[in-house]
Amino acid sequence: MGTIGFDAVKHLLLCRIERRPPRLDMENYPHLPLAEVRTTQASDYSLLRLQKQLASYELLIVDELGFVPLSKTGAELLFEVFSQRYERSSTLVTSNLPFQEWTEVLGSERLTGALLDRLTHHVHILEMNGDSYRLKQSKRKQKSQPASA
């Protein structure tokens, strides 16, 4: 958890690389469409296949959870994936929201409580606060450019 733009995943991955097994089974999904998942799609074979695939990775990284509220089905799918991975595989989650605000993203107090119960059982919570990486880069760029007349 931390401030927007801090790029926590980059920092966490740098910490993880030193302890990584030689062939870590990972896949990169820049954006899982959980916010758009609708009930009609929940029975879709491709969605079930994705759920099974996400449960199978040694390390699953869910970056920036909380920027977009999830649909009811999307939140249920996320819960299912976390439940399937619970005590079997590693899951790394970054969010700029404190846990008390996750209900706004997941839509249900009960689902949020159950998800957080599983997610926080065997966990290291790192609160990373710092300046926005993008903002810092912009300021550096502006300083290095000559002022225009």
N, C-alpha and C positions, 0 to 999 in steps of 0.2 A: 504494500500500500504506500502511496506517496503522492507527490504533486504531479500535475499534468506536465508532460513533456520531459520528464526526468529520464526516460528511457530505461526503466528498471530491468527490462528483459536483458538488455545488453550487459548491465552490471551483474545480474544474476547468472547469466550464461558464462561470463568470465570467471565467476566463482566456481561454477559447475565443471568447467572444462578440465580443471586439474584433477578431478575425481572421476571423470567420465571413463566408462569402459571403452575399449578400442572401437567397437562397432555398436554405437547406440542407435536403436531403432527410433527414428524421428521422422516426422513429416511436417511440412510447413503449410498451413492454411492461413493466408493473410487475412481472410475474413470469412468466418463461418456464418452462413445466413440464418442464424438462430432467431434474429429479430423478425424475419419474414416468414418463418415456418408456420404453416396453417394446419388445422386439423386434417384437412383432406390429404395433405402431403405426408402425414404421420404414418400412414400405412404403405406409402410408396416404398418399393423395394430399395431404391437408391438411398433413401434416408436411413433405412434399417442397416444397409450395408455400411454407410458412413458411421453410424453409431457403433457398429461392431469393430470397424477399423480404428476409430478413436479409442476404443477400450483396449485395443491390442498393443498400442505403443508403450515402450518402456518409459518414455517421458512425453507427456502432453503439456504443451504450453498454451495457456489461455491468457492472452495479452489484452489489457485494457477492458476487463470485464466491468460493465457499468456505464459505458458511454451511451449505449442505446438500450432502452428497455426491451426485454425479450417478449415475444408473443407467449401466450399460455403454453402452447405446444413446444415452443423453443425452450422455455424454462424447464418444462418436464423432460425434454430430451437432454438438456445439460445435466439435470439431476440424475437421470439414468446413466449417463456416461460417467459422472463422478462416482455414482454408487457402484458401477461395474469395476471401476478402477480402485476403489477403496481397499486398502491393505494389500493390493496386488501390484500396483505400478505407481510411478512418481507423476505427480501433477503439479505444475508450477502455474500460479495464477497471479496476475498483476491487476491492480485496480487503484483508482484514485479515490474510491469511496470507502468510508469506514463501514464495518459490518452492519451497523444499525441502519444504514441506508440501502442495503442490498434488497430489501423487500420491495422498494420502488422499482428495481430492475427486474426482479423475478416475479413480482405481482402477487405473491401469496406469502403470508407470514409463516404458515405451516411448512410450505415447500422450502422457504429460505432457512428456517430453523433446522430442518432435516438435512439440507445440503451443507450448511455450515457445520453441523454436528459431525458429518463424515469428513469434510474438508479439513477441519481444524483438530481432529483427533490426534494424529501423529504429524505434527507440523512445526515448522520454524517460521514465525511471522517476522518479517523484516519491514520496518517502516522506513522508507527512504524518502527523505525530503531534500529538495535541492532546487536549484534554478532550472528552468526549462532548457533542455539541450538546444532546441531550435532557436529560442530567444537569445541564448548565449552566442550561438553561431551568427545570428543576424547582427547582433551588436558588434561582434568582432569584425564582421564584413564591412559594416558601416564605418568603423574607425579606420580601417585600412584603405578606404576609398577617399580620394581627395575631395574636398568640399567644392561644389560647383558654384560658379560666380553668378 
